[in-house]
Amino acid sequence: MIYVQHDEQGELLRVEMEPFAGMTTALPVMDEQVQAWLTREELRTRLSRLKDSDLELIRVLEDLVSVLVERGVIRYTDLPEAAQRKLQARAEVRSSLGCLSGLLGDEDEQQLI
């Protein structure tokens, strides 16, 4: 059984594996409402993971652009102006954190930004 709390309209507010204060009923695992809730929670988890990987990928792309510019493969001015502004703004923030390098790893720095 799955323990749930419904609102006044009968919509699920909370779903737990164990009884909890405020629960309104217990439903079988295969109940349609329970399955819809679990599917929605799984979707939220996957979207959160995707967002986290997007943030990590941004850092990779910044570094990639820097390497390509340093090696003369592209010029910074070859990029659209909007991209130049965004990269410059992020470079300034990263530079301002430079005094923290050695204290922070990439993961810690990412959490600060």
C-alpha positions in Angstrom: 0.0 0.0 0.0 0.9 3.6 -0.6 -0.1 6.3 1.9 -1.4 9.5 0.5 -2.8 12.9 1.4 -5.5 14.4 -0.8 -6.6 18.0 -1.0 -10.3 19.1 -0.8 -10.7 18.5 -4.6 -9.4 14.9 -4.3 -6.0 15.7 -5.9 -2.9 14.1 -4.4 -0.7 16.4 -2.3 1.7 13.9 -0.9 2.6 10.2 -1.5 4.8 8.2 0.9 5.7 4.5 1.4 5.1 4.7 5.2 2.1 6.1 7.1 2.5 9.8 8.0 0.7 12.5 10.0 -1.9 14.1 7.7 -2.4 11.2 5.4 -6.0 10.8 4.3 -5.9 7.2 2.9 -3.9 4.3 1.7 -4.0 3.2 -2.0 -2.7 0.2 -3.8 0.6 0.8 -5.7 -1.2 0.2 -9.1 -3.9 2.9 -8.4 -4.2 5.2 -11.3 -3.6 8.4 -9.1 -0.6 6.8 -7.5 0.9 5.8 -10.9 0.3 9.3 -12.3 2.0 10.8 -9.2 5.0 8.5 -9.5 5.4 9.2 -13.2 5.3 13.0 -12.6 7.9 12.7 -9.9 10.1 10.6 -12.2 9.8 13.3 -14.8 10.8 16.0 -12.3 13.8 14.0 -11.4 14.9 13.5 -15.0 14.4 17.2 -15.8 16.4 18.1 -12.7 19.3 15.9 -13.9 19.1 17.4 -17.4 19.3 20.9 -15.9 22.3 19.9 -13.8 24.0 18.5 -16.9 23.2 21.7 -18.8 25.1 23.7 -16.2 28.0 21.4 -16.4 28.0 21.5 -20.2 28.0 25.3 -20.2 31.4 25.2 -18.4 32.7 22.7 -21.0 31.6 25.0 -23.8 33.2 28.0 -22.3 36.5 26.2 -21.9 36.2 24.8 -25.5 35.7 28.3 -26.9 38.7 29.5 -24.9 40.9 26.7 -26.3 39.8 27.3 -29.9 40.5 31.1 -29.5 43.9 30.4 -27.9 44.9 28.0 -30.7 43.8 30.4 -33.4 41.1 28.1 -34.7 38.5 30.8 -34.3 38.6 34.4 -33.4 36.6 35.7 -30.5 35.0 38.3 -32.8 33.8 35.5 -35.1 31.2 34.7 -32.4 27.8 36.6 -32.5 27.9 39.7 -30.3 25.3 38.2 -27.9 27.6 35.2 -27.4 30.6 37.4 -26.9 28.8 39.4 -24.2 27.6 36.3 -22.4 31.0 34.7 -22.5 32.7 37.9 -21.3 30.3 38.3 -18.4 30.9 34.7 -17.3 34.6 35.1 -17.7 34.5 38.1 -15.4 32.6 36.2 -12.8 35.0 33.2 -13.0 38.0 35.6 -12.9 36.6 37.2 -9.7 36.5 33.8 -8.2 40.1 33.2 -9.2 41.3 34.0 -5.7 39.3 31.0 -4.6 40.9 28.6 -7.0 42.7 25.9 -5.1 40.1 26.2 -2.4 37.2 25.2 -4.6 36.9 22.4 -7.1 34.8 22.8 -10.2 31.8 21.3 -8.4 32.1 23.8 -5.5 32.5 26.7 -7.9 29.5 25.6 -9.9 27.3 25.6 -6.7 28.4 29.2 -6.0 27.4 30.4 -9.5 
